[in-house]
Amino acid sequence: MALAAKNTLIEFNDGSENEALNLIAPCVAIPAWTEKLVAARPYLNVHVLQHYASQLTLDWGGEELNHALAAHPRIGEKAQGDGKEALFSKGEQSAVDTQNSALTLALAQGNAEYEERFGRVFLIRAKGRSGEDILTELHRRLNNSPAQEETEALEQLRQITLLRLEGVFAQ
């Protein structure tokens, strides 16, 4: 484990409840998840923390998804502000070529169609995906039933959250 990750874990384990919550809150806008993760301190190592965090995500359903989506920008749109969550989002979407006007328009149209069909923002783990890959997934997921799409969106939320948590402790 890197020294910085070890120091961050020490800060997380030994800090006040508020300090620990503030450290991981940008990972996902689901207060119950962050509160449970903080309440289970101390963690022996980052791997144990990540494993427990992953287990907690398995309890999420539609209510948690809708709550978390309130903090997510649309794919292809830049997150506003300079807070930790906005920085995470900007980094995750960095492979989306916003200079490609055809792609930007297609994503905007796809986002609008998705929101009309499912009543929420399209969510996908953007990290490691190109804008074209995201657009392909968006079009594929438009064919899902509402139940199928909720399941896929929750899985994407889990992946995003756990990647962000990994990022917190890799600093």
PyMOL commands that set and color helices and strands:
alter all, ss='L'
color gray80, all
select helices_A, chain A and resi 3-14+17-27+31-39+46-57+62-69+84-92+101-118+131-141+146-170
alter helices_A, ss='H'
color red, helices_A
deselect
rebuild
show_as cartoon
